[in-house]
Structure formats: structure tokens, C-alpha cells
Amino acid sequence: MMQRHLDTGSVPAPQAGLRGLPSSVLPPGAVALPENGTWSLEVEPGATVALRAGRAWLTLEGDAADHILDAPTTFTAPHRGRVALWAFTPVRFDVDAPPARRAA
């Protein structure tokens, strides 16, 4: 099975690094992916990914568990790391990610 990667560039939104459809189609913080689409973002503790439609696999760097998400559900990051999401089906989700802290 061939996997496709959706990369249409950064979407202007409060959270830098969101990838998906143009902001004219989705509200800020919202992401839509086709089947087999992928997305990732470096997050701080407390960031949420709220799956609104579809089914996806989600993993968080440094977390031993992988998560299968069926909409509607929300994942909250317990610690800092990169969240990666792969869409089993077309998905739509919202991201609420506090700004990443910069090293002093």
C-alpha cells in the first residue's frame, strides 16, 4: 500500500507548524488530512488534539504507548515532545498548543 504525505505548507494560525488545508477553509488551529495523511508538531505539556471526525493513530515522543483515536475524542499531552498523527481515514481535528518554551 502506498502512503501519501500531505504537505501544503504552514497554515497561518496561532500554532506555528500546523499543516493541512489553507486557513481560508479551516478555522485557526484546525487541521484536515486525507486518508494516509500525516501531521506532526512539537508540543508542550497540556497541548490537546481534539479529533472531530475520522480515525487516527497518534504517538507522542517519549511516551511508551501509541493511541488509536476514534472521533470524537481528545488527547492531552502529558509532557513535552513531538506529537505525530497518521490518518487511517480522512480526519479533521483541532489543536490547542501552548507556545513552545525556548532555551534560555
The 8 nearest C-alpha neighbors of each residue, nearest first, counted from 0:
[[1, 2, 3, 35, 34, 87, 4, 36],
 [0, 2, 3, 35, 4, 34, 36, 87],
 [3, 1, 35, 0, 4, 36, 34, 37],
 [2, 4, 35, 36, 5, 1, 37, 34],
 [5, 3, 36, 37, 6, 2, 35, 38],
 [4, 6, 36, 7, 37, 3, 19, 32],
 [7, 5, 8, 4, 18, 19, 9, 37],
 [6, 8, 19, 5, 18, 9, 20, 21],
 [9, 7, 6, 18, 10, 19, 17, 16],
 [8, 10, 18, 16, 17, 11, 7, 15],
 [9, 11, 17, 22, 18, 12, 21, 8],
 [12, 10, 9, 22, 13, 15, 27, 17],
 [11, 13, 27, 14, 10, 28, 15, 17],
 [12, 14, 15, 27, 28, 11, 96, 98],
 [15, 13, 12, 96, 16, 17, 28, 98],
 [16, 14, 17, 13, 12, 11, 9, 10],
 [15, 17, 9, 18, 14, 40, 10, 39],
 [18, 16, 10, 9, 15, 14, 19, 40],
 [17, 19, 9, 10, 8, 16, 6, 38],
 [20, 18, 30, 31, 32, 7, 21, 6],
 [19, 21, 31, 22, 24, 30, 25, 18],
 [22, 20, 23, 24, 10, 19, 25, 7],
 [21, 23, 25, 24, 10, 26, 11, 20],
 [22, 24, 21, 25, 26, 20, 27, 10],
 [25, 23, 22, 21, 20, 26, 29, 31],
 [26, 24, 22, 29, 23, 27, 21, 20],
 [25, 27, 29, 28, 22, 24, 23, 12],
 [28, 26, 12, 29, 25, 22, 13, 11],
 [27, 29, 94, 93, 12, 26, 95, 14],
 [30, 28, 93, 27, 26, 92, 25, 94],
 [29, 31, 19, 92, 91, 93, 20, 28],
 [32, 30, 91, 19, 90, 20, 92, 29],
 [33, 31, 36, 90, 89, 19, 91, 34],
 [32, 34, 89, 36, 35, 90, 88, 31],
 [33, 35, 88, 89, 86, 36, 87, 32],
 [36, 34, 86, 87, 2, 3, 33, 85],
 [37, 35, 4, 33, 32, 86, 5, 34],
 [38, 36, 85, 84, 4, 5, 86, 35],
 [37, 39, 84, 83, 18, 85, 36, 40],
 [40, 38, 83, 82, 84, 81, 37, 41],
 [39, 41, 82, 81, 42, 16, 83, 17],
 [40, 42, 81, 80, 82, 39, 43, 99],
 [43, 41, 79, 80, 81, 40, 46, 96],
 [42, 44, 79, 99, 46, 78, 45, 97],
 [45, 43, 78, 77, 79, 76, 46, 42],
 [44, 46, 76, 75, 77, 47, 43, 78],
 [47, 45, 96, 76, 95, 75, 44, 43],
 [48, 46, 75, 95, 74, 94, 49, 45],
 [47, 49, 94, 74, 73, 93, 50, 92],
 [50, 48, 73, 93, 92, 72, 51, 47],
 [49, 51, 92, 70, 72, 71, 52, 73],
 [52, 50, 71, 92, 70, 91, 49, 53],
 [53, 51, 70, 91, 90, 50, 71, 92],
 [52, 54, 90, 88, 70, 89, 69, 55],
 [53, 55, 69, 87, 88, 68, 86, 70],
 [56, 54, 86, 87, 68, 85, 67, 57],
 [55, 57, 67, 85, 84, 66, 68, 86],
 [58, 56, 84, 66, 83, 65, 67, 55],
 [57, 59, 65, 83, 82, 66, 84, 60],
 [60, 58, 82, 62, 81, 61, 80, 83],
 [59, 61, 80, 81, 62, 82, 58, 79],
 [60, 62, 59, 63, 80, 78, 79, 81],
 [61, 63, 59, 64, 60, 58, 65, 78],
 [64, 62, 61, 65, 59, 60, 58, 66],
 [65, 63, 62, 66, 58, 59, 61, 57],
 [66, 64, 58, 57, 63, 67, 56, 59],
 [65, 67, 57, 56, 68, 58, 64, 55],
 [68, 66, 56, 55, 57, 69, 65, 54],
 [69, 67, 55, 54, 66, 56, 70, 72],
 [68, 70, 54, 71, 53, 72, 55, 67],
 [71, 69, 52, 72, 50, 51, 53, 54],
 [70, 72, 51, 50, 69, 52, 73, 49],
 [71, 73, 70, 50, 49, 69, 68, 74],
 [74, 72, 49, 48, 50, 75, 47, 71],
 [73, 75, 48, 47, 49, 76, 72, 50],
 [76, 74, 47, 46, 45, 77, 73, 48],
 [75, 77, 45, 44, 46, 78, 47, 74],
 [78, 76, 44, 45, 75, 79, 46, 43],
 [79, 77, 44, 76, 43, 80, 45, 42],
 [78, 80, 43, 44, 42, 77, 76, 81],
 [81, 79, 60, 41, 42, 59, 82, 78],
 [80, 82, 41, 60, 40, 59, 42, 83],
 [81, 83, 59, 39, 40, 58, 41, 80],
 [84, 82, 39, 58, 57, 38, 81, 59],
 [83, 85, 57, 38, 56, 37, 39, 55],
 [86, 84, 37, 56, 55, 36, 35, 87],
 [85, 87, 55, 35, 88, 34, 36, 89],
 [86, 88, 55, 54, 34, 35, 85, 89],
 [89, 87, 34, 86, 54, 53, 90, 33],
 [88, 90, 33, 34, 32, 53, 86, 87],
 [91, 89, 53, 52, 32, 31, 88, 86],
 [90, 92, 31, 52, 51, 30, 50, 32],
 [93, 91, 50, 51, 49, 30, 29, 31],
 [92, 94, 29, 49, 28, 48, 30, 50],
 [95, 93, 48, 28, 47, 96, 29, 49],
 [94, 96, 47, 46, 28, 97, 93, 48],
 [95, 97, 46, 94, 42, 98, 14, 47],
 [96, 98, 46, 99, 43, 95, 42, 45],
 [99, 97, 96, 100, 14, 43, 42, 15],
 [100, 98, 43, 42, 97, 101, 41, 96],
 [101, 99, 98, 102, 43, 97, 103, 42],
 [100, 102, 103, 99, 98, 43, 42, 41],
 [101, 103, 100, 99, 98, 43, 79, 41],
 [102, 101, 100, 99, 98, 43, 79, 97]]
